[in-house]
């Protein structure tokens, strides 16, 4: 069954996680997990990938992605108002690798 954005946001909240987990190491781990899911998905003619580095600023972080016809779109954003965005440009099929990688990241962050 496909994941949906609100379910994954709820998982983050129910795991009692907050933005203190947005360290360079954890963001790199998230990038790796999402990138692995993107590679396995075959989406966008098997070219769907995360951009190399996360952006982390006070109260904000983001991972961006690329494919054969775009260079830089939102994969995950942690907005300063507490909202977590998941590839708002993507349809329900294309967002699945992002959500699956994020869900796995939550599992690895929680005991």
Secondary structure, DSSP 8 states (H G I E B T S, - for coil): ----HHHHHHHHHHTT--GGG--HHHHHHHHHHHHHHHHHH-HHHHT-EE-S--EEETTEEEEEEEETTEEEEEEEEE-TTS-EEE-TTS-TTTTHHHHHHHHHHHHHH--
